């Protein structure tokens, strides 16, 4: 059984696509591309697809990840092209590698976010960011399944910076008015701290309230390097293992199986 890891995006209006909507679109793409999928056992077999840390509905993303299991081997690059052609524009399959290491989900420990604050002057955003970074803790509230929950939004934030230059796609909200850009690196913790929690924290510490909805895009997610403060590519270990000739996950499992 071959395992392929894919990176995909949510761009433009399709940032409003829910995770379930993406699952349906992706399963249709698998059928159209005639991918030899492995299926689960039981009365209702379904394709073996593992999703990892999907972005919230309404946020764009350049770095979503999933893994699929195949019953026959396929070239990862050709498979990526076939799937991308079968997906709606905006839900783009942009990278593919054969799984040669274990624990993809374990390598997703932090995310890099870009927050576009239309109608907010960069200097106002800088003052709010300075107040947030200076605070030891910033309590915010979010409605959860069990009611209103209060938690600290500051401890999970590895870095928060303000600027007037965008890094991610700019097509969602073109505008000539004042606009501040926040770049946020947040660790994946429990409870999860989301970009909107950080916005609530900025409102709490500095009364920063953007006049329109904030456009949020995930630029990257992966393993957080404490020394450099950067988020590394989670597919890099698989590429490196391919170069050195390490066995795939399926080959390693087969070798360990009893004769």
C-alpha positions in Angstrom: 0.0 0.0 0.0 1.5 3.3 -1.1 0.8 6.5 1.0 0.9 10.0 -0.6 1.0 13.2 1.3 -0.6 16.3 -0.3 -0.6 20.0 0.4 -3.6 22.0 -0.8 -4.9 25.6 -0.7 -8.1 27.5 0.0 -8.0 30.6 -2.0 -10.4 33.4 -3.0 -14.1 32.8 -2.3 -13.4 29.2 -1.6 -12.0 30.1 1.8 -15.6 29.9 2.9 -15.6 26.2 2.0 -16.2 24.1 5.0 -14.1 21.1 5.8 -16.9 18.7 4.9 -17.4 20.6 1.6 -13.8 20.1 0.8 -14.0 16.4 1.7 -16.8 15.9 -0.8 -15.0 17.8 -3.6 -11.8 15.8 -2.9 -13.6 12.5 -3.0 -15.2 13.5 -6.4 -11.7 14.4 -7.6 -10.3 11.0 -6.6 -13.0 9.3 -8.7 -12.6 11.5 -11.7 -8.8 11.0 -11.6 -9.3 7.3 -11.3 -7.0 7.1 -8.3 -6.6 3.5 -7.0 -7.7 4.3 -3.5 -7.5 1.9 -0.5 -10.8 1.6 1.4 -11.7 1.0 5.0 -13.3 -2.3 6.0 -16.9 -2.7 7.3 -20.4 -2.1 6.1 -19.7 1.4 4.8 -16.3 1.4 3.2 -14.8 4.9 2.6 -11.5 6.1 1.0 -8.5 6.1 3.3 -7.9 9.8 3.6 -6.3 11.4 6.7 -6.8 15.1 7.2 -4.5 17.1 9.4 -5.5 20.3 11.3 -7.8 21.9 8.8 -8.2 25.7 8.8 -11.5 27.1 10.2 -14.2 27.9 7.7 -13.9 31.5 6.3 -10.1 31.6 6.4 -7.8 31.2 3.4 -4.9 28.9 3.5 -1.7 28.1 1.5 -0.8 25.1 3.7 -3.4 22.4 4.3 -2.3 18.8 4.5 -3.8 15.3 4.0 -2.6 11.8 3.3 -4.1 9.2 1.1 -3.5 5.4 0.9 -3.4 3.7 -2.6 -3.6 0.0 -3.6 -1.3 0.6 -6.5 1.8 2.8 -6.9 1.5 6.2 -8.6 4.0 8.9 -9.3 3.3 11.7 -6.8 3.8 14.6 -9.2 1.6 13.1 -11.9 -1.0 12.2 -9.3 -0.9 15.8 -8.0 -1.5 17.1 -11.5 -4.5 14.8 -12.1 -6.1 15.7 -8.8 -5.5 19.4 -9.2 -7.2 19.3 -12.7 -10.2 17.6 -11.0 -10.6 20.2 -8.2 -12.4 23.6 -8.3 -10.1 26.5 -8.9 -9.1 27.9 -5.5 -8.9 24.4 -3.9 -5.6 23.7 -5.5 -3.4 20.7 -5.0 0.1 22.2 -4.9 2.5 19.6 -3.6 2.8 15.8 -3.3 5.4 13.5 -1.8 5.5 9.8 -1.0 5.3 9.1 2.7 8.7 7.9 3.9 8.5 9.0 7.5 5.9 8.5 10.2 3.9 11.1 12.0 2.8 13.9 9.6 0.3 15.2 12.1 3.1 15.3 14.8 5.0 17.7 12.6 2.2 20.2 12.5 3.0 22.1 15.8 2.5 25.7 14.7 1.0 27.9 12.0 2.0 31.2 10.3 -1.0 33.5 9.7 -1.5 36.7 7.8 -4.3 39.0 9.0 -5.4 41.8 6.7 -7.0 44.7 8.7 -8.7 46.9 6.2 -9.6 50.4 7.6 -6.9 50.1 10.3 -3.8 52.4 10.1 -0.5 50.5 10.4 0.6 52.7 13.4 -2.6 51.8 15.3 -2.0 48.2 14.7 1.7 48.5 15.8 0.6 50.1 19.1 -1.9 47.3 19.7 0.6 44.6 18.9 3.1 46.2 21.2 0.6 46.1 24.1 -0.3 42.5 23.3 3.3 41.3 23.2 4.1 43.2 26.5 1.3 41.4 28.3 2.1 38.3 30.3 -1.4 36.9 29.6 -4.4 38.0 27.6 -7.7 36.4 28.6 -10.3 36.0 25.9 -13.6 34.2 25.7 -15.0 31.9 23.0 -18.3 30.1 22.8 -17.7 26.3 22.9 -20.0 23.3 22.9 -20.2 23.4 26.7 -20.8 27.1 26.9 -18.6 30.2 27.2 -14.9 29.4 27.7 -12.2 31.7 29.0 -8.5 31.1 28.2 -5.2 32.8 27.7 -4.5 33.8 24.1 -1.0 35.1 24.7 0.9 32.0 25.8 0.5 30.2 22.4 1.7 33.2 20.4 5.3 32.7 19.4 5.4 36.0 17.5 3.1 38.8 16.4 4.2 41.7 14.1 2.5 44.5 12.3 3.3 46.0 8.9 1.7 47.5 5.8 3.0 44.9 3.4 1.1 41.8 2.5 2.8 38.4 2.1 0.0 36.1 1.0 -2.5 36.4 -1.9 -4.0 39.9 -2.3 -6.9 39.2 -4.6 -9.5 38.6 -1.9 -9.8 42.2 -0.6 -8.2 44.8 -2.9 -8.6 48.2 -1.5 -7.0 51.7 -1.5 -8.0 52.5 2.1 -5.7 52.3 5.1 -4.7 48.7 5.8 -2.5 47.0 8.4 -1.1 43.6 8.0 -0.4 41.3 11.0 1.9 38.3 10.8 1.2 35.8 13.5 3.0 32.6 14.5 0.9 30.6 16.9 1.7 27.2 18.5 -0.9 24.4 18.2 -2.0 24.0 21.8 -5.1 22.9 23.7 -7.4 24.8 23.8 -6.5 25.9 20.3 -5.7 29.6 19.9 -7.1 30.9 16.6 -6.5 34.1 14.7 -9.9 35.5 15.9 -8.8 34.8 19.5 -5.8 37.0 19.0 -8.0 39.7 17.4 -10.1 39.5 20.6 -7.0 39.9 22.6 -6.0 43.0 20.7 -9.4 44.4 21.3 -9.0 43.6 25.0 -5.6 45.2 25.5 -5.7 48.1 23.1 -9.3 48.5 22.0 -8.3 47.7 18.4 -11.5 47.0 16.5 -11.3 46.8 12.6 -14.3 48.3 11.0 -14.8 45.4 8.6 -14.2 41.7 8.8 -10.6 40.7 8.8 -9.2 38.6 5.9 -7.2 35.7 7.4 -4.8 33.5 5.5 -2.7 30.6 6.8 0.7 31.0 5.1 2.4 27.9 6.5 2.1 25.2 9.1 4.7 22.7 10.3 7.2 22.0 13.0 8.1 25.0 15.1 11.8 25.7 15.5 12.3 27.2 19.0 15.8 28.4 18.1 15.0 30.4 15.0 11.3 31.0 15.6 10.4 29.7 12.2 7.9 27.1 11.0 9.5 24.3 8.9 8.0 22.4 5.9 6.4 19.2 7.2 7.0 17.4 3.9 10.7 18.1 3.9 11.7 14.9 5.8 9.9 12.8 3.2 11.8 14.5 0.4 15.1 14.1 2.2 14.3 10.4 2.8 13.6 9.9 -0.9 17.0 11.4 -1.8 18.9 9.1 0.7 16.9 6.1 -0.4 15.0 5.4 2.9 12.1 2.9 2.5 8.6 4.2 2.3 6.2 3.9 5.2 4.5 0.9 3.5 7.9 -0.8 2.8 9.0 -0.3 6.4 5.7 -1.8 7.7 6.0 -4.8 5.3 9.6 -5.4 6.5 8.4 -5.5 10.1 5.5 -7.9 9.4 6.0 -11.5 10.5 6.8 -13.9 7.6 
